[in-house]
């Protein structure tokens, strides 16, 4: 049987919190790929899983903070929140409105 890598891609404790949200998600995706590949030993898989939990918690914290900022920005002075439907800009840039031939 071939030797299996015991360690996931190493990441220090503060590394996830230093990057932006997209970097955190990218790290998490790479970690999931390694877990799914089956190349890690049991110990390596457990370590990778722990790292994944930290990354997931960090990503959720970032999402919660972003939601709080958005709510703060759209909250009316009397405390009510008024949501408006988002309308994507129309135009040929996104390819909308073009027929497929």
C-alpha positions as CSV (number, residue, x, y, z in Angstrom):
1,X,0.0,0.0,0.0
2,X,1.3,3.4,-0.9
3,X,2.3,5.9,1.7
4,X,-0.4,8.4,2.4
5,X,0.1,12.1,3.2
6,X,-0.5,12.5,6.9
7,X,-1.1,16.3,6.8
8,X,-3.6,18.5,5.1
9,X,-2.3,21.7,3.5
10,X,-0.9,23.6,6.5
11,X,-2.5,26.8,7.6
12,X,-1.7,28.7,10.7
13,X,-4.5,29.7,13.1
14,X,-4.5,33.3,12.1
15,X,-4.2,32.7,8.3
16,X,-7.9,32.3,7.7
17,X,-8.8,35.5,9.5
18,X,-6.2,37.5,7.6
19,X,-7.5,36.8,4.1
20,X,-10.7,37.9,2.6
21,X,-13.9,35.9,2.3
22,X,-13.2,34.6,-1.2
23,X,-9.7,33.4,0.0
24,X,-11.3,31.6,2.9
25,X,-13.9,29.9,0.7
26,X,-11.1,28.9,-1.8
27,X,-9.1,27.4,1.1
28,X,-12.1,25.5,2.2
29,X,-12.8,24.2,-1.3
30,X,-9.2,22.9,-1.7
31,X,-9.4,21.2,1.7
32,X,-12.6,19.5,0.7
33,X,-11.0,18.3,-2.5
34,X,-8.2,16.7,-0.5
35,X,-10.6,15.1,1.9
36,X,-12.6,13.7,-1.0
37,X,-9.6,12.4,-2.8
38,X,-8.9,9.8,-0.2
39,X,-5.2,10.6,-0.1
40,X,-5.1,11.5,3.6
41,X,-4.7,9.0,6.5
42,X,-7.3,9.0,9.3
43,X,-5.2,11.4,11.3
44,X,-4.6,13.7,8.4
45,X,-8.4,13.6,7.6
46,X,-9.2,14.5,11.2
47,X,-6.8,17.4,11.1
48,X,-8.2,18.5,7.7
49,X,-11.7,18.3,9.1
50,X,-10.7,20.4,12.1
51,X,-9.2,23.0,9.8
52,X,-12.4,22.9,7.7
53,X,-14.5,23.6,10.7
54,X,-12.3,26.6,11.6
55,X,-12.6,27.9,8.0
56,X,-16.4,27.4,7.9
57,X,-16.8,29.2,11.2
58,X,-14.6,32.0,9.9
59,X,-16.6,32.3,6.7
60,X,-19.9,32.3,8.6
61,X,-18.6,35.0,10.9
62,X,-17.7,37.1,7.9
63,X,-21.1,36.6,6.4
64,X,-22.8,37.6,9.7
65,X,-20.7,40.7,9.9
66,X,-21.5,41.7,6.3
67,X,-25.2,41.1,6.9
68,X,-25.0,43.3,10.0
69,X,-23.3,46.1,8.1
70,X,-25.9,45.9,5.3
71,X,-28.8,46.0,7.8
72,X,-27.1,49.0,9.6
73,X,-26.9,50.8,6.3
74,X,-30.5,50.2,5.2
75,X,-32.1,50.6,8.6
76,X,-34.6,53.5,8.8
77,X,-34.1,56.1,11.6
78,X,-37.1,54.7,13.5
79,X,-35.6,51.3,13.5
80,X,-37.6,49.6,10.8
81,X,-35.9,48.0,7.9
82,X,-37.1,48.5,4.4
83,X,-35.9,46.0,1.9
84,X,-36.1,46.8,-1.8
85,X,-36.1,44.2,-4.5
86,X,-32.7,44.0,-6.3
87,X,-33.0,44.6,-10.0
88,X,-29.9,43.5,-11.9
89,X,-28.8,46.0,-14.5
90,X,-30.0,45.1,-17.9
91,X,-27.6,45.2,-20.8
92,X,-25.7,43.3,-23.4
93,X,-22.7,43.0,-21.0
94,X,-24.2,40.1,-19.1
95,X,-25.6,38.5,-22.3
96,X,-29.2,39.0,-21.3
97,X,-31.7,39.8,-24.0
98,X,-29.6,38.1,-26.7
99,X,-31.3,35.3,-28.5
100,X,-29.5,32.0,-29.0
101,X,-29.3,31.1,-32.7
